[in-house]
Amino acid sequence: MIFRLDERLLFPNPALAEDDGLLAIGGDLSTERLMLAYQNGIFPWYSEDEPILWFSPHERFVLYPDELKVSKSMQRVLKSGRFSITINKAFEAVIAACSKAPRPGQDGTWITADMQAAYITLNKKGYAHSVEVWENGELVGGLYGVQVNNVFCGESMFSKVSNASKTALIYLCKSGKYNLIDCQVHTPHLESMGARIVSRSEYTSVLESPSV
């Protein structure tokens, strides 16, 4: 059963999501609703021509920072000093670049204009964060997501040059700020770096752990 949201600020129990994770439809992208969603393991994911769809997968693809795998070739890249990294210095540019990044098997983007505006507001209010990777003064990679307690709920990343997005993710893992990175969607690339599937209960237990 897929639930239809109204103006009330609430979500159904995430355990009631469909097999594909779809839980609810409708509502809005207000800061209050978005943060309530993330605090309960729910996130919006929809295309331009669709109503807002809310997902809560029964399993999560996550990366524990202490399980991060960095290849020898990537270690050399990091030591080379090729890239410089900043935090929250170009959030709008990062989310815009993510919206334009080609995705295998996807036509168009789910990072709509409304989504961009909503997450830019989250960033301004201190809930969403970006990691920017620069090369010779040019923004060449990065990622953004939402922080809930000690969990970074990753939304998207982009890379204009080889290894730029990997650099952003490694920096995030090594920052010491997070116990878990929620990667949402499985990719061989992330799996090679140590990401793995966990149950909803394991994910929720980490998500609900208070920040220290």
C-alpha positions, 0 to 999 in steps of 0.5 A: 500500500502506498500512502498519499501525504497531505498537509499534515507533517507526518509519514507512515511507518517506513516498514510499510514501504513496498518491496522497491522501497516506495512508501508515500506520494505527495507532500512537499519539500519543506525543510521540516518535512525533509528533515522528518523524512531523513530522521526516519530513513526516508528520502524523496526520489522522483522525476520532473514529470512525477509527483513527489515520491518518498522511499525507504528501502528495506535494505540500505547500501552504506559505507562505514568510514572505518571499512573504507578501502583506498587503492594504492593508486588512489593513495598516490593521487591523494598524496600528490596534492593534485586536488584541494578540498573545501566544505560548504564553499560551493554548495549550489555549484555542486548540486547543479553539477550533480543534476547535469552529470550523466547517469547510466540507464537514466534519461534526465535527472531526478535533481529537479529545480525544486529539489535543488532549491529545497536542498540549497535551503537545507544547506543555508540552515545547516542541515545539508553539506557539500564537499568540493574538489578543486584542481587549479581553481576549477571545481572538478568534483564533489558530493552533497547530502544531509546530516542526521546525527552522526550519519551523512545521507549522501544524495549525489556526487559528480566528477569532471576528471578522474578520481575527483568524486573518490577524493570527496568521498574519502575526505568525508570518511576521514573527516571523523564526523560520521559513523556511517555514510548512506550511499542509497544506490548500489554501484560497483564503484562504491562497493569496491571502496567498502560499501555494503548492504545492511538491514533497515534495523542496523541502519536505523540503530546508527541513524538514531544514535545521538551526535556526540 
